[in-house]
Amino acid sequence: MWHFGDRDAVNGLGGCWVTLFRFRITAARLWCCLNPNRIAELSNIDPIIVCKETNSPVRKFCDMKSSLSIISLAFFCLVTVRGASALDEDEAADKKPNKGWIEIFSGKNLGGWKKKTGEWKVVGKVPLNSKNAKQFAPEPGTGIMVNGKSGRDIDIFSNQEHGDVEAHIEFTVPQGSNSGVYFMGRYEIQVFDSYGVKKPKHSDCGGIYQRYDERKKYGYEGHPPRVNASRPPGEWQSFDVVFRAPRFDSQGKKIEDARFIKVVHNGKVVHENVKVTGPTRAAAFQDEKPRGPLMIQGDHGPVAYRNVRIKPVTLK
C-alpha cells in the first residue's frame, strides 16, 4: 500500500541534513571569498594576524597555533565548495521521475497530447514581458510549453488516459492569469495568480474548483486550499497530486465518488481526502467514467507548463 506520509517524513529528515550541510558550505564559501589572496600566504603569517586583518567569519579559529591548521581549513573550504556542486547534482537526480512514471510533456515536443494543440508551442524560457507583466515574452528553445502568443488558446488533452494516478505538474502564470489542470478531463485543480491572497477561495491557486448548476445558475462544492502556497507571477510552481478515480459496479452505475487523496502545492499540503461528487465547472465532459485524459486549460489566460508526468497506481 502506498504511504505518502512516510515519504514526506523521509524527505523532511533528509531536508534537515541538506540545510545543515548548505549552511556549512555557505560559511566556507564566504570565508574563501573574503580571503582570496590569503591562502597562499598562510604558511608565513600568524593566523591571529590573518583573523584580525580580514575580520572574517573564520575568527573563531584564531586560537589555532599553526599555519598548518589554517591550510587545513582552506583545504576544507575547497572540498566543501566542490561538494556543493555534487550536492546540486544529487538533488537534480532526485527530481528525475522514478520507474513507472509516464512523461506527458517531456519538454521536447507536444507528442504526448492529442493532435489538436492549437497554437501551443515548445519554448526555452518564459520571462515576464518587461512592458506588460500580464504577458510572457517567450524565448526559443525546449523544455516548456506555452499557450501561444495571445495567451488564450484551446484546452489540450493527453493521449494517455488514467484512473487512479499520481501526478507531478509544474507551471507558471503571469500577473492575473488563470488556467487549470483537469484530472480525467473532469475534476479541476485551479491554476491562478493568487500570490498574496490572505483568505484563498476555491477559485484561487490550488483550489478544487466548484461544480456548477447551469439551470439554476449557481456554483457549489468548491474547496479552497488549506493555505495559500502561491509564488509571485513568473515564478515556477508545482502540484503533486494523488487522485482516486470514481468507482462503478458491473452495470456501470457509480458507487463511489472521485476523490483527491492528497494535493501538494509548492511542498505544502492543501487538500487531503476531498470527495468530488461530479465534474467541476468548465469540465470537458459532464459524464463520469473509470478513465479519462489529463486536460490543461488554455483559454483563460497566458500559462506555461513543464515536467508534466503521471504514474498510474491502484488505490483501495
N, C-alpha and C positions, 0 to 999 in steps of 0.2 A: 504493500500500500504506500502511496506517495505521501511524504511528510514535509510540507512546506516549512513548517516551524523549525524542524531540525536543521534544515539547510540554512535558514536565517540565523540560527544560533551559531552555527559553524562559521558563517560568513562574518557575523558580528565579532567573534573571538579573533578571527584572522585579521579583521579590520583594526582591532586594538594594537596588535603587534606591528601591522604595517604603519599605523600612525606613529608609534613609538620609534620605529626604525627611520621613518621620514624625518622626525624631529632631530634625531642624531645626525642624519645626513645634512639637514639644513644648517645645523650648528657648525658642522665640519666645513661645509661649503663657505659659510660666512667667514670663518677664520682664515681659510685659504685665500678668499677674495680680498680680505683686508691686509693680508701679508704676502702678496705675490713675489716680492723680492727678498723675503727674509729666509726662505727655506735654504737657499744656497749658502747663506751666511751663518746659519745657526751653529755650525761646528766651531766657530770662532767668537761667538758672542754669548755673554752670560744670559741665560733665559729670563732672569729677573729684569734685566735691562730691556730685553725684547718686549716683555709684557708691558712695562711702563711706557715705552716709547709708542707702542701701537695702540694701547688702551683697548686691546682686542678681547673678544669673548673667551679667549683661552687663558685669561688672567688667573683663573683658579688653579691652573697648572704651574704657577710661578714658583711653587715650593720645590719643583724639580731641580736637582743639583747638577745635572749633567746635560751636555749638549745632545748626547745620545738619546736621552728621553724625549727631547723636543723633536729630533729627527724621526723618532718612532711615531710621534704624534702626527708629524707631517705625512708619514707613510700611511697612517690610518686615514687621514683626510683623502689621500689619493685613492685608497682602496674603497672607501665609502662612496666617493663620487662615482667611481666605476660601478659600484654596487647599485647605485641609483638607476643606472641605465638597465642593469639586469632586472631590477625590480619592475621597472616600467614595462620591459618585455614580457615578464611573467604575468603582469596584470593584463596586458593586451591579449596574451594567450588564453587567460581565464575567460575573456569575453567572447571567445570563439565558441560557436554552438557545439554541443556535445552530440554524440550519436543519437539519431532518431529525429533530429530537427530537420525541417523542410524549409529551404530558402524560398520565400515567396518573391522577395526582391533582394537579389544578391548584390546589386549595385552596377552590374554590367549592362543590363538591358531590361525591357519590360516583358520578357518572355514568360514570367510567372503569372501574368494577368491575361484575362480573356482578350481577344484581339481588338475589341473596341476600346481603345485607350484615349481617343480624342487627341488633345494637344499635350497630354502628359509627356514629359521628356526626361532623359537622364542628363544630369549636370554634375559638376565637380564641387561647386560651392554655392551657397545661397545667402550671401551677406544682405543685410537690410539696405534698401535703396537710400543713399545719402540725401536725396531730395524728397523722399516720401517714405516715412517709416512704416507705412501700411502696405508697402510692396517689397518684394525681394529684387535683387539685382543679380540674377544667376550668372555663374561663370562656367565656361566649358570644362568638361572632364567627366568622371564617372563616380559612382558611389551614392548618389542622391537622386530621387525622383521628385519633380515639382509639377504642379498642375498648370503648365503653360504660361504664356506672357501675361494674359489678363488676370490670372489667379482665380478664374471661375470657369471650370471645365466639367466634364462628366464624371460621374461616380465610376470607379473601376472595381472589378471583381476578380478574385483569384481563380486560377484554373483548378487548384486543389480545393476540394471540399472537406469539411471537418465536422465532427460531432464533438465529443469530449476533447478538450485541447488545452495545451499551454501555449501562450503566445508572447513573443517579445517584439515590441514595435517602438521605433524611435522617430520623433517628429519635431518640427519647429514651425512656428507661425509668426508672422509679423504683427505689428500693433493692431489690435482689434479684430483679428481674423478668427475664422471658425471652420472646423472640419469635424470628422467623427470616424470611429472605427466600428463597423457593424459585424458582430460575430454571426455567422451563418446568414449574413445579409439582412439580419432582423433585429439584433439587440445591440444598441449603441453605447459605447463609452465615448463621452464627449471630448473633443479637442477644441480648445478655445484659449484666447489670450485672457487669462484670469489672474495675471500677476498683480499682487497687492490687494486682491479681494479679501475682505475681512470675514464675511459670512457667506461662503460659497453655496450655490444652489445646484439643482440637478443640471442646469444649463451651463455650469462652469466646468473648467477642465477637470477630467477625472470623474465627472458625474455620470450616473447611469440615466440616460435621458428618459423623459416621461413618455408614457403612452398617450394616445390622443384619440378622442371620440369625434370623428368628422361630423356625425349627425348632430350631436349636442354641442359641438364646438368648445370642448374643454379638455385640458390635459389632466392626467392622473398618474399615480405610481412612480413619479420621478424620485431618484435617490441622490442627494448631494454627497460629495466626498466628505469623509470624516474631517479631513484637514485640507487646506489649500496648499498643495505642494508645487504650484506652478512657478516656473522660472520666467525671467524677463523676455519680452519679444525678441526673437532672433536667436535665442539660446536653444540648444538641443535638449529634448526631454525624452522620457521613456515610460512605457507601460509594460508591466509584466503581469500577465493575466492567466488565471486558471478558470476555465469555463466548462460547465457541465450542461450538455445538450438536454432538451426535453425528452421524456420517455413516452413510448407508445405501446399499447398492447397489440396482440396479434391481429386485431381488426383495424388497426391504425388510429385508434382513439387515444388521445393524450391522457396519460395517467399521472405524469409529474411535470411540473413547470421547469423551464430553463433556469439556470442558477449561476451567478458569478460567485465561485468559491472564494476567490481572492483577486483583488486588483491592487497592484502596487504602482504608484506614480512617483517617479524620481526617487525610488527607495523607500517611500512611505506608504504604509498600508492605508488605502482609502475606502475599501469595501471588503467585507467578509460575509460569505454565505447569504447573498442577496437574491431573492427569488424574483423572476421576471415572468409575469403571467401571460405575456404575449409580445408581439413585435412592437418596438418603440416607434415614436413618430419619425416619419420620413424613411422608414424601412423599405427595402426593395421588394419585399414580399410580405403579404398580410396573413398568409397561412403559416403553419408550423410543421416542420419535418425533422427527421432524425439527423440530417446532414445539410450543410449549405456552405457557400463560399464566404471568404472574408471580403468585406466591402469597405473601400475607402471613399469617403465623401469628398467630392472635388468641386462642388458647385456653390459653396458658401463663402469662399474667400481664398486668398493665397495660402498654400500649405506645402511643406516638403516632408518627405519620409525617407528613411534609410533603415537598413538592418531589420527588415520585416520577415519574421520567421515563425513557424508554428511547429508544435510537436504533438501528434496525436497520442492520447492517453486513454485509459479506461478507468473511470471513476465510479465508485459504488453509489 
